Amino acid sequence: MVIYLVGDSELSKELYIKEYLKGKDVEYHKIFADDDGKIEELKNAGVSLGLFSSAKVYDLVDFDEWSKSEKNQFQSLDLSGSWVTVFVRTEKVGKEVTKIPGKVEVLTFEKPKEWEEDKWLSFVKEVANKIGIICDEEVAKTIFKFTGPNEYAILAELEKLQIYAGEHPAKQDVEQIVFKRTISKLDEFCFALSEQNYSIAKNTLSEICNDYEPIIISYTVSKHFIELFNVVVYAPKKREYKWPDVANLSKELGIPSPRVARFLGFAFKDSKYKPVNHVMIYSPKVLKNIIEYLYFVDRRVKLSDDIKILMGLFISKLESGDFAKIFEEQDKQEQVEN
């Protein structure tokens, strides 16, 4: 059986698959676009079930990245056996899915539009329910006030609430925990990384890994460096920035002004951190190398690798200057080719 998970809500697809797998005695395999032998593996899975084998579930995580040839080969496979289920995550499907042998289902998972606040509040409550939290309208509104229309941020805050406030969080819990705890812990870890305070990052790594789901850690660290990349690309290079610089860049990039301020090394009067001007430290090419590595980390996390080991290696690479060295090697290679 092939089940197409269509739409732009990656979180909803992830939660649907988790719910589907719950309580089932199956072998679960994630398949990525750059995996070798994926067509052959799926073909063999559809042929028969061995005497001592479990039913198999395959998750084609990034089907949109497959080549046209690979997609055509996949769609010609017979996956109608009751022992195999294949989830296909994709933005959209065409008429060609009707030609696939066997039973095919198409399920749609769409995020609300950014301006559809009522639908986002329903989304917050649905996600809360799926992870075991009872979330009323007031709590949902307060969470959404802090996260905005960002599905993974919503999940991160709900999981943080679950840890500190249990299954029945109140509005006061959101105001105290989501704002204070989230900003002071995971965000501080991210800034320790980008501000090159590696001893702080190492000392807080275990706590971060205990308090947050691995996918939330990899997502938040990636998002942090992507935002930094945008700041470095668009900010005029200066040794010192004034508040109008911060406000204008925040508006242009859609990044909260406190985060832009910290990236630019602008300190408020009551700031507890030593200002570090990231623009003077990082180049776009070095940040690109960092972000590419974080994509690798994210993939390994989704394959259930240990997030503490992955983040520890990432810190070591940052500390040793590996990402700048990669940039230098790329430059040398370009010079040789030219």
PyMOL commands that set and color helices and strands:
alter all, ss='L'
color gray80, all
select helices_A, chain A and resi 10-21+38-47+63-65+68-75+95-99+117-130+137-147+151-165+171-184+186-194+198-211+214-234+243-253+257-263+278-280+284-302+307-320+322-337
alter helices_A, ss='H'
color red, helices_A
select strands_A, chain A and resi 2-6+26-31+55-60+84-90+104-108
alter strands_A, ss='S'
color yellow, strands_A
deselect
rebuild
show_as cartoon
